[in-house]
Amino acid sequence: MAIKSFKHKGLKKFYYDDNTSGLNAAHVKKIGFILDAVDASHHPADLKAIYRNQFAEKKGSAVGVSRAC
């Protein structure tokens, strides 16, 4: 499951350039873990194993696409 786009410019810079400007320094480690997990997953079930009740699948036109809450 590849990450296709980012709404947050700070997340995009962190993901592509390892630049933490624009992010809360206290959250950088957890954000890195989450981005790695999403990037490494091949199926939404992989993320459900990690995030359990904090995971929701999108509804409507994006059925089958999942996201971590």
Secondary structure by P-SEA (a helix, b strand, c coil): ccccccccaaaaaaaccccccccccccaaaaaaaaaaaaacccaaaaaacccccbbbbccccccccccc
